Each structure stands twice: as C-alpha cells, then as structure tokens.
Amino acid sequence: EKGGYDYFMLKEIAEQPKAVADTLLGRIDAAGSLTLDEVRISASELREVDKVVIIACGTAFHAGLIAKYAIEHWTRIPCEVELASEFRYRDPILDQQTLVIAISQSGETMDTLMALRHAREQGARVLAICNTNGSTIPRESDAVLYTHAGPEVAVASTKAFLTQLVACYLVALYLGQVRGTKWGDEIGAVIRDLSRISNEVERVLETMEPVRELARSLAGKNTVLFLGRHVGYPVALEGALKLKELAYMHAEGFAAGELKHGPIALIEDDLPVVVVVPSPRGRSVLHDKIVSNMQEIRARGARTIVIAEEGDEAVVPYADHLIRIPATPTLLQPMVATVPLQVFACELATARGNEVDQPRNLAKSVTVE
Ligand code: F6R
C-alpha cells in the first residue's frame, strides 16, 4: 500500500501534484471563475464579512499564516491567524460579521474543535477547510471546503498542507470575486496560475536528488535555521517544524528581518541556514533585503542553503547550496518552496535512522487538548 515507496511520507510527497489538481477540480469553471457553491454561505453573507479569523494547529496553522497574506491582499478584509490552542483563552472579539476559518487535515484536532465551538457560541460563522469527510470539525461548522489530498498516513503532514494552501487561495479569491475588489484582473490571472500550479509542483519533485544528497551530508549537525520573508516566513516555520518532528534536530524558523534583532547571534561557523528567497519580480524590495541578509550571515560563517526562483542570478554569489524552484506569482510561491523542505526533512530523518512515518512522541490526530 506504500505504492513501491519505502515510507508513506515519500509516497505522499510524490502524490502532491495530483492532490493539488484534485483539490482544484470542479472549482474553476470554463470561463475561469471560481464556483464554490458547496460553501453554503451566500454571496450576500460573504459581502457582509468584515473580519476573517483563522484557527489551526501545527502545519495547518502555517497554511493559515500564508492565507492571511492572500486574503488581505485580494479582499482587503482584515485577517488574523491564531493558534487554536490559544484562541478561546484570550476572549477574542467575534460577531456575526466575523468569518472564522478552521483548518484541519484530520477534522478531529481537539484544540481546533474547541476553538471553533467558542467562535460559534459568539455568533461567528465558521468555515472548515478539512481533508476528512464527515469528521467532527466540518460537522460542527456552518460550511466546509474539503481538500482532496486523499488519506494522509504519515504523521508529518505534506500533501494535506499543499491542498490546504490551495483551499485557502480558493477562499481568498472567491471572497475577492464575490466582493468585487480592485484586484479583479489580478484575480483572473491568479486563477489561471493556480490551475497550472500542480505542474510546477511536479517539476520541483523531478529535481530533488541534490536536496537528498545535501540532507544526507548534514546528518551529523545539531541545528538548522530557516529564514524567510513575507509568505516565505511561514514556509521557513514549516521547514523547521518538519525537521524537528522528523529529524529530532533543533530547527527554528525566523523572519529574515528579525535577524539583527537577536537571532544573528546564533550564527557560527558552518551552521546550515536555509533561506527562502522571494521572487526578484514583483516584491523586489524584499528580494534585495534577503540578499543582504544572506551576505551578513555568510560573512559570519553560515553555510547557506538557498531556495530561489529559476533565473534569479543575484543569489548565486551567496549560496553555498542552491535549490531552484519555478517562478510563480509571489503569493503562490509557498506551493513550490515547501516541497524541497519536506524532502530535506524526510531524507535527514532517514539518514539519522529515525522512523519517518511514526516520529517519536507524536500521533497523527491529536484528540486531546
Ligand atoms: C505536522 C503535523 C501537525 C498537524 C497538526 C494539526 O507535520 O502534521 O502539526 O498539522 O497536529 O492537525 P490537523 O490538521 O489534523 O488539525
């Protein structure tokens, strides 16, 4: 049932192009507009929404962090993202105009369930993004948008994460579409890019051998840091989480701009630092800033592992290892930038002799608070 792979995780990483395509299936019509009628919240109700609050745990929380950039950019509705385990304990401000989005692969995570119950008690509408048909979280929500990743068996989430991102983009674009924001043209173009993104994920998967080789060479290290900016920041957090849970290594993700506010003190000779580089097109200011961050850490001895778009030549002088990803619109970059980090963590875990599908102390679905 592992389909010829040694681990479920490897199989699930490989299934990502299909999982992504399946999650888009039937949700974009021939005219290139979104059809999310299955989300049983009427267009007029969606036009009333004045705040979006996303609640989730772990990897699903990272998907939520990325969703915030997309939702705020395409809809201009303020969006907060909160760890489900923190949410109800701070007396959050919610009302009928708040749209709460609960993201969960299993649909059974107790922290997320308790947070959504609290949100509904306060009168908010809850939309679940979930991978498991008929599970508790979608049953207790007002509406659900299912991800179609298929069953995810490995404890570490991979294909569910990519499909959570797709679902978040769909919700963001749909909200933009029904509310008619000034980004109308951009929304049409992004829907087209999104419909092609599974091919780009496939292309990334075809070039992963050097990443595996690099991972094996780092098996003796104790610490790996991850840096990113904008949507690359949650990608850095996700890369670090994968490495913690699978390789049992000290791994931390930082917003690159925070380096000088403390973390740069951690840089020492030969410390591996993964840098997720924003596109040099579009938000080029961020690109230039991260290039100077790379310069700074390299001057202090870091060994840089750079994930950058094809054709981005400015990073070459500062990259000890260069991992290329296809050019995508900025907001969609996490779809391709995350894949090498999954492969990296999986291979490091194997090289360290760890149980890839069943990391120590972890369970696939966390049904206690
Ligand atoms: C990490 C991982 C966990 C889950 C988290 C939420 O690889 O799998 O962090 O993402 O426990 O689980 P769900 O999405 O089932 O609510």
Residues whose N, C-alpha, C, O or C-beta is under 5 A from the ligand:
A	BS01	F6R	C57 G58 T59 A60 I103 S104 Q105 S106 G107 T109 V155 A156 S157 K364
